[in-house]
């Protein structure tokens, strides 16, 4: 019994020392790392800190927009920095599986994790268009340093080639603020490109004309997490009647609009 307690104490001491070293590095030299700054943000929110601007969109539960009985495919469940969370990926996949959109459009390919998941859950014959900004491509609005890491990557959509439905994905390249969306139609849109206020406003307004008649839906990522996304969507709901139906999915950073 004494030996068992000593082992438990030793294990706790080891965990405590590791956590202390991690926290010390995070709050000092680690401030240079976007992933460590994200850890600090999560800790602050857990402690009750309310960032500005505060999320103002009405909250809805996950099961209010999709069914918990829906089976989905998650080709790349393990994410990395810059990806949606596993819960957010599940929400997106459930909505796609249930609504069966035939023309999907994504702004912000990054490594292609969400792209592959959307394609895996869309019906046979559906097409997923995904737009990404190439490195060194001119941009209409400034892109801050924190986002530069998601642009300056070795390959856009690296995970797409290894997915089962890679053939249904079309990779597009350009700046979303100047890209010609007119040839495209969509009944499902996922906006996860630049999180700067100007880009979120621009992307949100520019995708509306390509939405197909019927029950189209638009999702945004990082609402309540990034200042630019939060401020832009709060403002759009307040001043533009086309966005009055914006909602925030509880427990996630997903916002959505049914059109």
Buried (B, 14 or more C-beta within 10 A) or exposed (E): EEEEEEEEEEEEEEEEEEEEEEBEEBEEEBEEEBEBBEBBBEEEEEEEEEBEBEBBBEEEEBEEBBEEEBEBBBBBEEBEEBBBBEBBBBBBBBBBBBBEBBBBBBBBBBBBBBBBBBBBBBEEEBBBBBBBBEEEEEBEBEBEEEBEEBBEBEEBBBBBEEBEBBEBBEBBEBBBBEBEBEEBBBBBBBBBBBBBBBBBBBBBEBBBEBBBEEEBBBBBBBBBBBBBBBBBBBBBBEEBEEBEEBBBBEEBBBBBBEB
